[in-house]
Amino acid sequence: MPATADGTATLIQGQAALAGKDSEFAEWQENLHAAASRYPGYLGSEIQRPTSDEPEWVGVYQFDSAEHLHNWLNSATRQDYLNRGAGLVDGLGTQQIIVRDEKVDDALVTVIVSHAVPHEKVDDFLAWQDEMIQAESKYPGFCGSEIIRPIEGVQDDWIVCYRFKNAESLDAWLTSDDRERLLNRPDFGDFHLHRIEHPFGSWFSYGSNDTVPSKFKTSMAVLFGLYPTAVIIGVLSRQMHFKFWLDMLVCCAAGSFAMTYISMPHFANRILDWWLNPAEDTRRFSREVLGVLLVVAVTAVAALVTYLCTVRIWTLPPP
């Protein structure tokens, strides 16, 4: 298959063959992949036979967009082949969809859902999840999903992960009538949902459009707030003449609270808001350069002032 590029959509399907049906199953899979190759946007596919580590057959399909992959998934051709192979498969398989888009990595929102599924309900659960994936993949911003089976002695629940480009796209799915309809299943109504979206937790305000700043920007903003905070706390702690281990503990604890309640919300976020959460009509290049220069300049000035105050004007007491 070709190297994965931005915008490509990949479908990974795991499926067990009935005992004694491996040759028929392989032929069926080859015909299924050949049929997929005739659909618009097809880039390539491969079939991986079972191994000692992976007992299922794995089929990988790659299309140039989520829309084209979705057209194949919902095609009458594919459904016809699935009907023909119904007597060759052992239970329902697993399915994972990955949509690659480097431009939205920083704003990507992931939801992790855990389900406690009785053993006798596994096939029903997988069929239900297939319906769920088919529905959510139609929504704008969908970036892929994954089903993770239980691991004996480690994890008892089934884990379902799905990703959207941003919080707005995810919320459109979470509040949709389609999802509400699919959740109306008493057998699988008991689940836990965990949403992962913003780095650094409450250290940043992301604005009304909920667009998350890049990792580079958040790192620079943390440096902007962290250096003066660390200097102030370090100078104060030296006056206490603590032992090293206690000094480090006090500095870390005080720094954590100061960054959360003072430095980030009232200093870094306020000064850098125009850079972290820019208006759409702001000229991008000049804004990005000015933001970096401001962080570097303020940090350099703070370092110079610290040097003058603690070396030239006044000397810190020994630890």
N, C-alpha and C positions, 0 to 999 in steps of 0.2 A: 504494500500500500504506500501511497505518497506520504511525505512528511506532513504532519499536522500543521495547518495554517490558520490564521485568524478567521473566524466565522464558520469553520468547518464543524459539522455535527457527527458524532460517532455513536453508534449503537453497539453495545456489547451484550450478548445473550448467552446465558449458560443453560444447557439442557441435557438431561440424562436420557440415554437410549435404553429401550427395553432389552433385557438379556437375550442374546442370540440374534439381535436385529442390527448389529453394528454396520454391516455392509449396506443394507437397505437404508439405514439412517444416513450414512455418508453420502449415498447417491441422492437422497432427498435433499440434503443440505446443499450439495453442489448445484442442483437444479434451482433451489430457492435463491442462492446467491447469483446464479446466472440471470434469473428473472429480475433481481434487484438492479443488475448492471444495465438494464434497458430503460431505467427510469431517469428523468432529468436530474442533474446534480450529482450523480453517482461518481465517486472518486476511486473506489476500490473496496475490497473485502478479503477476508481470509477465514479459514476454518482451522481450529486447533483441536486435535484429537485428545481424548482423555489421557491423563498421565497418573502416576502413583500419587502425585500431590494434588491434582485436580481431576476428580472422577467424572466431571461433566464435559460434554462437547461445548466448545466456546466459538460462537460466530461473531465476527467483528465486521461492521459495515461503516463506511465513511461516505458522507455526502457534503456538498459544498455549503449547505445552509441547513438550519433547523427546519425551515419550511419544506425543503425538498425531502429531508428525512421523514418528516411528518406525513408527507404525501405517500411515501412508500409504506410506512407503518399502517396507514389507513386504507391502502389500496385493496381493490377486490382481488387482484392477482395474489398478493401476499396471503389474504384470507383463504383463498382457494388452496394454496399450497399448505397452509396450516391445517386445513380440513383433511387434505390427503395424508398428511403425516401424523394424524392423531393416533393411529395404531402403532406408531413406532417410538413414541416418547413415553418416558416413565415419569409421570407427574408433571406439574407445571414448573417451568424454569424461572430463572432470575433475569432481570433486565436492567441495564444501566445506560443512561443517555448522557453524553458529555458534549457541551457546546463550547467551543474555544473562542474567546474574544479577549485579547490582551488589553483592550482599551477600557474594560470595565472591571479589572481585577480588584482595584482599590475600593470600589463601591459594592462589590459582590456581597450578597446577603445569603446566608445559609440557614436552613431550618433542619433540625434533627428531631425526628419523631421516633419514640420507642413504643413498641407494641408487645404485650404479653399474649402470645398465641398458643392455644392448646395444640398438641401434636395432631389431633384429628381434624383440626381446622386449617392446617397449613395450606392445602391446595386452594381452599376458599379465600384465604388471606392473600395469596399470590395473585389469584384472579382479580380480586378487588383492587390490589395495588396496580395491576396492569391497567385497569379502568382509570385509576387515579392519575397515573403517569400520562395516559393518552389525553386526559382532560387538561392537566396542567401544562403540557407541552404546547397547547394551542394559545396560551396566554403570552402576550408580549413580555420580553425580558427573561423568559425561561432559559436557564443555562445548563440544565442537566439534573439527573437524579441517580440515586444508587440505593440498592437494597442489600443490607448486610445481614447474613444469617446468624443465628445464635452460635456461640462458641462454648462448647461444653466445659464447665468449670471456670469460665471467664465471664461470659455474658449470656444471660438467659433470654433476653428480649430480642425481637427482630428490630433492626434499626433502619429507618428510611431517611435518607438525606436528599434534599432538593435545594437548588440554588437559583437565584434570580439576579439580574443585573443590578438592581437597586431596591431600596425599601418600598418605593412606590409600586414597582411591578409586583413585588411579593404581596403587598397589602391588597392589590387588586385580586390576586388569586385567593388569599386567605378569606376575603369577605365575599367571594363570588357565590352565586347560586349553584354553580356546578359543584363546587367543593361541599357546600351545605347538603346537597342532594346525596353525594357519595358518602358523606359522613353519617348518614342516616342508616347505619348498619349496627344493630344491637350487639352482634357478635364481636365487633371490633371497636366499640365505643370507648373503651378504657385505654387511653394512650397519654403519653407525656410529650409535650412539644417544647423545644428549646430553640431560641432564635439567636443567631450569632451575626452581628453586623458591623459594630463599630470598634476599631482598635482603641486602646488606652481608656476604655470605659468612659467615666464621667469627666475625664480631663479635657474633653473637647466639646464644643457646641457646633453642630453641623448645619445650622441654618434651616430655613423653612423648606428648602427643596431636598433636604436629606442626602445631599451629595457628599460623600466622605472624602476628605483631603487625601492625597497620596501618602505613601509610607515615608517618602523623603520629606514632605512638608511636616508631617506629624513629628518626625524625628528632630527636625530643625526647630520646631516650636518647643519641644521638650527641652532641648539644649538652651533655648532662649530663656525659659523659665527656671531651669534646673541650676545653671551656674550661679546666678546671684543668690538663689535660695541656699545652695550648698555652702557658699562663702560665708553668708551671714550665720548659718547654724554652726559651721566649723569654727568661726571666730568666737562665738559665744561658748561653745563646748570646751574650747581650750582654757577658758577662764576657770572651769570647774576642776581641772586636773584629774579627770577620770582615768581609770585604767583603760588600756587599749580596747579590750572587749566591750567594756561598758560604754566607752566613748562612741564606738561604732554603732552599738545598739541604739543609743540615744539619738545619734545623728540620723540614722535610717528611719526611726520612728517619727522624729520631728519633721524630717524631710518629706516623708510620705504624706503626713497630714497637711503640711504647708503647701505642697504641690497640688493636693486635691482641693483644698478650701481657699487658698490665697493666690499662689503664684500662677497657676494655670487659668482659673476663671477670671481673676481680677487684673492680671498683668499680661500674660502671653496671649490669651484669647482676645482680649480687648484691643491690644496693639496690633495683632496680626490678623484680625478678622477679615479685613479687606483682601488679604492674601490667601487665607485658608478657605474662605467661603466667598469667592469673587462673584460679582454680577456678571451675567452672561455677555453683556455688551462691552466689558472691559477688554482692552487690548491684551492678549494673552502673554506674548513674549516679554514685553516691557514690565508687566506686572510680576511675572515669575522672577525676572532678574532683580527687580527692586526688592522683592521679598527676601531673597537670599542675601543680597547686599546688606539689608537692614539687620538681619539676624547676625551676620558676620561682624558688622560694624559695632552693634550694641554689645555683643559678647567680647569683642576685642577691647572696647572701652572699659567694660566691667573688669576685664583681666588687668588692664593697665592701672586702673584705680586701686584694685586689690593689691597689686605689686607695690605701688607707691605708699599705700597706707600701712602695709604689713612689713615692708622692708626698709623703705627710705624714711618715712615719717615716724613710724611706730613699729616696734618689733614684737611679734607674738611671743607670749610666755612659753616656756618649754612644756611639753606634754606632762 
